[in-house]
């Protein structure tokens, strides 16, 4: 817990300089451009890309502050031996925000952006003080996740509860506390989340989200992700054309990375969750363990599919030299961000326990 507290506090403090100081600097023909995260979001707003700018601002700036602020307060209070009544709810929100606070994903996007600038555009790039703080903060977010033992924290917050062996029980999906099934629909005594035997309307919500994501998958890959202008020449790039250009230029490691994060993971996630939904409808009892593990894997990997649109957020304020060179988002970026958001939300609404329920019901018929 001490290591997690140190990492979370350091991350929270580093978020301030990493969001207000320049990340990197690019020099071209006597001109220079600097990248500040807020500047990229502001430029996207001024160009009319409201949804892309809003999602990027919330997930890259706002939610990391909230998550690591809450986490630092909770772990600090536990370290001092204080347990106010709201501490369980605060830690619940810190854990819920974990997949949505995407500082580490933005670090990968920044790495892709720098790689393109150095190897494709042949530009001179220098890391600025804000960039050093940003890299340190993003790495510490991953280190915080590795050192944080949520079960130990939950036990320190509220301990465990005993349920008689002959009483039917349910477990809180947030803090794993066990309670009598008669408390279904009531707040959890440890974290405050609503106790549910199963998520309400899980199938209906998940199917609706998957269908919407599947529809958006096509415009996200057909329409341009970004628009580049170099000395008056305008070029548009879709995800496929961008990957093809990287392979043609010999940058196959970057091409493979973009293909996996922008094409393989989003479409694979839609197929994986759809397979789980289909398993419930059919009442299948085959590969239940494999399906459950696959669902957990895609739920974790889905956040990395936002790498490509975050590269645009990274590029826009950096390559902003008027008629000489500029970068802007395309309509495909908005469709892509919305699609990945819907797939992430589908993994939240789906209840994998339904697969086991359906298999058990099928075996009794």
N, C-alpha and C positions, 0 to 999 in steps of 0.2 A: 504493500500500500504506500510506503514511503517513496519508492521509486516512481510509482504512478503519479503521486502528488507532485514530486519534483518536475517530472516531464510535463504534466498538465499546466502547472504554474508557469514554467518557462515558455511553453507554447503560447499561453494567453498573453504574456508580456511581449513576446516577439511579434505577435499579431499587429501591434500598434505601429512599429517602424516598417514592417513589411507591407502595410497597406497605405502608408503616406509617403514613403521614400521611393525613388526610382529603383526598379528591379534590374534592368540592363540598359545599356546605351548602344546605339548603332550609328556609325559614321558612314556617310556616303557623299562624295563630291563636295566636301566642305560643309555639308549640313549634318545635323545629328538629330536622332530621335530617342526619347526615353520612355520607358514603359512604367506607368503607375496603374495598378489594377483599377482604381476608381476612374481613371481617365478613359480606359477602354470601355468601361460600362457607360460612362457619360457620352462618349462618341456614338456608341450603338444606339443610345436613346435619342440622340440628336438626328440620327439617320432613320429613325422610325422603327427600329427593331426592339419594340418594347418588351415582348415576352422573353426574348433571348437575353436582353440586358437585365430584366428583373430576376430571372432564374439564376443567372450568373452572379449577380450581386448578392442574392440571398444565400446561395450555397457556397460561395467562395469567400464572402466577407462577413455577412451577418451571422449565419449559423455557427461558423467556427468560434466566433466571439462568445455566443451563447453557450455552446457545448463546453468549451474549456473554462469559461467563467464559472458555470455551474459545477463542473467537475472539480475545479480547484477549491471552491467553497465547501463542497460536500466532504472531500477528502481531508481538507484542512480542519474542519470541525470535528471529524471523527478522530483525527490525530490528537486534537486537544481534549477529546473525551466529551464533547458536546453533541447532543442528539435532539435538536428541536423537532417539533411535530412535523414540519414541512420538509425535513431532510430526505425522506423516502420519495416524495414527489419530485424533488429537485434532481435526485439521482436517476429517477425514472426518465425524466426529460433529457438528461445528459446522455443516457443510453439510447433513447429513441432518436436523438439527433445524430448519433454516430454515423450511420450510412449517408446522411444528407449533408453533412459538413465536409466538403470535398476539397480541402486544402491539398491533400496528397494527390488527388486526381489533377488538380491544377498544376502541381509540380511536374507531373508527367507531361502535361500539355506544354508547359514552358520548356521542358527539355526537348520536346519535338520541335517547338518553334525555333529554339536556338540552333538545333541541328540543321534545320532547313536554311536558316540565315547563313550559317557558316559554310555548309556543303553545297547548297543549291544556288543561293544568291551571291556567295563569295563576299559577304560583307564583314566588316570589322566589328566585332561584338565585345563589349566589356561589361563585366558584372559590377553592379553598383551596390552601395551599402544596404539598400532595401532588399536587393536580391539575395545577399548573404543571410539576412534575417529571415527572408521568406523560405530559403532552402532549409535553414535550421528548424524553422517552425514546422514545415511540412514533414521533415524527417522525424521530428519529435511527436507529431500526431500518430505516426505509425508505431513509434516506440511506446507511446502512452497506451495504445491498444494492446501491445504485446505484454506490457508489465501490469496491466489492470486486471485483477481477478475479481470479477463482478460478484461471484458467490461469496467471497470473503467480505466484500463491502456490504452486501445485503445482510449477511449474518451480523455484522457490526451495527447495522442500522436497526434491525428489529428482531434478530434471532429467528428460531424456527417455532412452528406451532404443531402441537400433537393432535392427531385425529384418531379416534377410536378405530380399531381394526375392523369392526363390523359396520362402520359408517362409510357410505359411498363418498369419495372425495374427488376434488378437482384441483388442478395446479394453476397458479397465476402464470400467464405466458410471459410476463415481464420479469418478475423476481423469483419465480418458481416456488413460492410459498404454497403449502398444501392447506386446503380448507374444505369443510363439508360441502357437498354438492348443493345443499339447501341454501347456500349463500350465493348461488348463481344470480348475477345481475347486481350484486352489491359491491362496494368499493373494497379493494384489497387492504387489509389492515397494515401492510408494510409499505407498499408503494402507492396506494391510492387508485390504481388502475381498476377498471370494472372487471370483475371476475366473470368468466364465461366458460361454459362447458365446451362450446364451439363458437367460432366467430359467426355473427349473424349475417345471413344473406351472402355467405362467402362465395358460393358458386356463381350467383347472378352477377355480383360486382366484378368478380375476376373475369368472367367471360366478356362482359361489356368492355372492360379495360383492355383485354387482349385483342378484341375485334377492332377497337379504335386504334390501338398500337399497330396492328397489322395493316390497316388502311394507310396509316401515316408512314409506314416503312417505305412505300413506293415513292411518294413525293420527296421523302428525305433523301433517297438515293438517286432520284431522277433530276431534281432541281439543283441548281448550284449551291454549294455550301459557302463558298466565298468568291469574291470578285477582286481580281488584281489588275492594277493599272500601272504600266511601266512606260514612261516617255510617250504618253498618248495612246498606247496600245492596251486594249482592254481584253482580259482573259477571264473566263469563268471556269470554275473547277467543281465538279461533282465529287462524291467520295470515290467512285470507281475511276474517274479520270485522274484524280489526284494519286491514287494508289498505282495506277498504270504508269504515270509519269515518274514516280519514285523508282519503280522497277526498271523503267527504260533508262533512267539516269544512273543506274548502278547502286542506288540506295535501297537495296532489298531488305536490310534489317528494319529500316523505318517503314517501308512498304508493308512488311509483314505485321508490324505493330499496329499500324493504322487499320489494316484489313481486319485484324482480330478485334480491336476495340470498337470499330465503327460499323462493321458488317457482321462478322461472325458472332460476337457476343450478343448484340441486340436481337438478331434473328434466332440464334440458338436459345435465347431466354424465352422468346415467344413460343417456340416449339416445345421447350422443356416444361413450361407451365401448362401449355395446352395438353401435353401428354398426361400430366398429373390430373387435370380436369377430366380428361377422357377416361382415365382410370376410375375416377369416382362414378361417372355416369354408367360405366360398364360393370361396376362392382368387381373389378379385376383384383385377384389376389397374387398376381405375378410381380416379381421384382419390387416389392414394396420398400424394402430397405434401400435399394438402389435409387428408386424414385425420390425417396425422402432425402437422401444424400445429395442427389442432383438438384433438387429444389433448393436446398440450403446453399449449394455452391453457386447457382445462378443468382440467388438473392444477394450474395456477397459480391459477385463479379459484375452485376448489372451497373453499378455506379461508375465503373471504369469506362463505360461506353460514351461518357460525356467528354472524353479526351479531345475529340476532333473539334466540337464547337468551342471548347475552351481555348484551343489553339487560335481560333479567330479572335476571341477576346484578348488574347495575348498579343496578336499581330497588329490589331487595328491602331492602337496609339503609337506603336513602334514604327510602323511603315506608314508615315503620314507626311509625305513631302510634296503635297500638291500635285502638279502635273508631272513631276519627276517620278514619283512612285507612291502608291497608296494601296491600302487593303480595306475591304469592306465585307460585311456578311451578305449572304444570299438567302433566298426564300427557303432553300433546303435546310438551312441551319435551324430555323424556327421549327420546321416539321420534325427534324431530328431530335431536338431537345424535348419537344412535347412527346414524341414517341418513347424516348428513354424514360421520361418522367412517368408515363403511363405504365410501362413495364415494371418499373420499380414499385409503383403503387399496387400493381397486380400481385407482386410477391408479398405485399403487406396484407392484402385483403384475403388471399387464399389461405385456407387452413389445411395443412397436410395431414392432420389427424382424420380428415374426412375419407382419405384413401383407405385407411385401416378400418374405419367404420363400415365403409361400403363393402370391403372384402369380407369382413366378419358377417355382415348381413347376407351377403351372397352365399356364404358357406352354410348358413342355416336354412336356406331355402330348399 
